Amino acid sequence: MSESVPFTDIAMDDAMVERVEAVLRSGRHVKGPECETFEANFAAACETDHAVAVSNGTAALLLGMKALDIGPGDEVFVPAHTYFATVSPVLELGATPRFVDIDPERYTMDTDALQDAVAASESPAAVAVTHMHGQPAAMDELLAIADNHDLRVIEDAAQAHLATVDDRPVGSLGDIGCFSFYPTKNMTVGGDGGMVTTDDETLADHIRALRNHGRDESGEHVALGLNYRLDETNAAVGDEQLARLPSWIDGRREAAAAYDDRLDACSAVVTPATVEGATHVYHHYPVQVPAGEREAFRAFLDERGVSTGVHYDRTVQAQPAVRERVDASETPVAAEYCARTVSLPMHPRLSDDDIATVCDAVEAFAEGER
């Protein structure tokens, strides 16, 4: 039996270290072949024509929205339950976020609520949808709404690398896909990093200019841009990690299936749903605990060596930096979910003993050993 189970585990092997060493010795640290190779391989993995590497996931969202010309007067529909970075670029660009409630089983944007929100909007421009926890959103329904109302679609795929909808990778379904390589993500670059994917050559060229001081291929500064480039060392790590990602996803899905087998019948928690036609890549394995018992649940598991996380403890519009800038909006499903969600340990190297330690602790909590 495991003595302790960490919440996550960041893989870094000798091949990655050796490739970084080679870059450092090459003298080419930015705008070089490692970034070009990583972009080409990531685009192929996502089945898109273009991939543009940037400095982090938030930059991917910001530059993607900027390239789509989102700005003052535009309303952008966002899920009420997502990371802050899905929404902060909308506000940074002077647009207005409209918060949409989530599906109670899928934990992603509720498309019926989206339809109502778009119908009530005076200036609908775009929808930024998050594939939350690694679960793809209901993209067919969402894309139909977007098509009917001429909305641009931004996929926030920061938690869902290589997740699929009917065998189509996320990041290839909307106008742009935005990925993060923050160290705890399903793959990393050994630091911060991000990627924008698209089939639109004009958008890709615009984002490439925006990440590099607004310079085009001729060297002219044709747009107002800052520096959002990805370093060569990070790109080298990212390319190595991308090659290992499919097997790591298999490991996450096996761990999730083992959790499901033990915890589906446990009265203390609600386990995450699987959706027909969608491939969940389990960036998190979130369970819901009874309202008001989350801290006791987490403390109980912590005493038994099981680390947990919360993603996230409030809706985005309840964050102070957002609350003071937007009109009040009610999203009761997201609010309840935020009050009950707890993420159990999840990474591809969880052993059978690790799973047993976690499940034993959860079941002991359910049986009243507290």
HELIX and SHEET records of a PDB file:
HELIX    1   1 ASP A   14  SER A   26  1                                  13    
HELIX    2   2 PRO A   33  CYS A   46  1                                  14    
HELIX    3   3 GLY A   57  ALA A   67  1                                  11    
HELIX    4   4 PHE A   84  THR A   86  5                                   3    
HELIX    5   5 SER A   88  GLU A   92  1                                   5    
HELIX    6   6 THR A  111  ALA A  119  1                                   9    
HELIX    7   7 MET A  132  GLY A  134  5                                   3    
HELIX    8   8 MET A  139  HIS A  149  1                                  11    
HELIX    9   9 GLU A  201  LEU A  210  1                                  10    
HELIX   10  10 GLU A  232  LEU A  263  1                                  32    
HELIX   11  11 ARG A  294  GLU A  303  1                                  10    
HELIX   12  12 VAL A  316  ALA A  318  5                                   3    
HELIX   13  13 PRO A  320  ARG A  323  1                                   4    
HELIX   14  14 PRO A  332  ARG A  340  1                                   9    
HELIX   15  15 ASP A  352  ALA A  366  1                                  15    
SHEET    1   A 7 HIS A  50  VAL A  54  0                                        
SHEET    2   A 7 GLY A 194  THR A 198 -1                                        
SHEET    3   A 7 ILE A 176  SER A 180 -1                                        
SHEET    4   A 7 ARG A 152  ASP A 156  1                                        
SHEET    5   A 7 PRO A 124  THR A 130  1                                        
SHEET    6   A 7 GLU A  75  PRO A  79  1                                        
SHEET    7   A 7 THR A  96  VAL A 100  1                                        
SHEET    1   B 3 ARG A 168  PRO A 169  0                                        
SHEET    2   B 3 THR A 164  VAL A 165 -1                                        
SHEET    3   B 3 ALA A 278  THR A 279 -1                                        
SHEET    1   C 2 TYR A 285  GLN A 288  0                                        
SHEET    2   C 2 THR A 341  LEU A 344 -1                                        
END                                                                             
